[in-house]
Amino acid sequence: MDAGRILTTAITAAFVSLNMYATDLIVKPGAYAIEKALQQAREERRLNNAENVCIRLTEGTYRLNQPIIVRPEDNGIRIVGEGKAVISGGVKISNWKKEGKYYVADVPDFNGRPLEFRQLWVNGRKAVRARDVDDFEKMFRIISLDKSKETIYVPSEAVKKIAKARYAEMVIHEMWCVANLRIKGVEMMGDSAAVTFQQPESHIHFMHPWPSPMVTTDGHNSAFYLTNAKELLDTPGEWYLDARASKVYYIPLKGENMQTADVEVPAVETLLKVEGTPDNPVKDITFEGITFSHATWLRPSLSGHAPLQAGMYMIEAYKLRPKMIRPNGDHKLDNQGWVGRPSAAVSLDCAENVSFSDCTFEHNASTGLDYHTYIKGGTVDRCKFSDIGGNGILAGSFGSEAHEAHLPYDPSDGRIICTGLSITNNLITDVTNEDWGCVGIGAGFVKDIKICNNEISEVSYTGISMGWGWNQQVCSMSNNLVKGNLIHHYAKHMYDTAGIYTLGSQPHSFIEGNVVRDIYCPGYAHDPNHWFYLYTDEGSSYITVRNNWTPAEKFLKNANGPGNTWENNGPEVADSIKAKAGITPIAK
């Protein structure tokens, strides 16, 4: 190859040195532009022995029809955003027309099919899917439930508007989770009404015992709100999708001009997949300065959503009678469950040393970034996660759909365990804003993970959740570190929560030097006092918790196993330790 040759494509190559090529591929927004650049990079290395390949995305929006897939053939490349390069699963909605108090637009087909969505953004602001309350403190509470009839009884006043709506949904507060239940029918019964739900979520929701709608003696029955009915569309800033007619309705906020407004809805569920195989993983890939935006999540519309915890939804669950003694002899188990995993805007499987730096994850419906199985090494550093419906970051397996959620997980092929991942110096704010039972950072079965110097705020449930399994049997988790994080303004909607929460046996693991403060106090929580700054839950074992600053010693150690050490936690922790928590400034 001539050292001065320029590639005759939409991508240009840089310079040559000896027989090694340091190659920049400059990419502009266009159909399948990033996929074509990856193919070109492979050809440069195959035909010209090019090394140090960097794909540079120029400023603009790269709209997708399907996920970008990075494979082992791409090992060693960098993908860098120049300016604000946005990888988007969004579709613009335009040509709004006024009809009475609404503005209405036709929804285009996407990939040859009617487009359905659960989120809508106007000028970068997430609009409200039409619901019955503007203030969650004004939610109605259930009256009672009948699990055998799969029925919830509510005040008739609560459901009179949507009694005949075809696709209304109930979102119900259940201790540490919310369930999305599609309403099948409403039967008025005087001052109360019987509400039934669609399958499969009705069967799953009423069969499992935990979490469950609460009926108490002190007035803290589970609260709920209703959504997805045109009858509820009555407040500026709200919208409603008539999926059958492919029309979307919106009531503008004061000052919004729908002729010029930038309206986006999500259409692609996963924007980027990094996928290798256990024996041929993707290696040494770096993503820098890229924004990942407008990923959708449709499971609640198709099957409802009945979570167990941290967004993991139940696919089967039931109560045990009598209770089961676990194999290692710790306390009795009263239920079994198998879970699925929510989708993510960016997902990784079978990846080694794949990293994200200075990236932004925003306006996404479910998880932002997910390091799943067969993960070794890698860093997530100085990224921003904001306006995300579910978890900010997930790491490690939470068990496959074949693995009962309460059992220890120690696979013979240890490579499947997420090992050596570092999550550092990230800003995570306004995540979990739809699935309230999700977390800022969730780590399942992991080892040698470092979660350090992140700032987490405006979270509906828990800031950092580490571990899985509800048992104290030593398994695949060990040597984990949660250090120097600043967690504040958490538990915005859910209780049975903490700034930092653990499950299971994790030998040689440390939670130290963190600052946890400023918890919300939602009036609809079933137990207003059941919240904590630090919380080692069922089976937590061999974990050292030390030098964490909290405004008070409000901690919980629930059904813990052996080997835990608690040292110097609370308001007396030295200011020198407290000052180090949060994002580390970049040295000038």
Protein Blocks (a to p, Z undefined) as FASTA:
>chain_A
ZZkbccdbfbdcdddehjbccddddddddehklmmmmmmmmmmmmmnopghiacdddedd
dddfbdcdddfklgoiacddehjadddfbdcdehiacehjbccdddddeehiacddfbdc
eehiacddddfbfblklpccdfbdcfklopacddfklmmmmmmpfkbccdddehjaccdd
ddfbdcdehjaccdddddfklmmmmmpmbdcddddfeopaccdddehifklmcbghiacd
dfknopacddddehiafklpccdddfbfblbdcdddfklccehiacehiacehiacfklm
mnopadfbehiacfbdcddddddddfkopacdfbdcdddddddfbdcehiehiacehiac
ehifbdfbdcfehieejidehiacehifbdfbdedjebifklcfkbccddfblmlpcghi
acehiacehihklmmmbcfbdcfddehiacehiacehifbbfbdgdehjiabdcfbghia
cehiacehehklbghiafbdcedjdehiacehiacehiaddfkbfblmlccfbdcdehia
hiacehiacfbdcdcdehiaehiacehiajkbcfklmmmgcjddddZZ
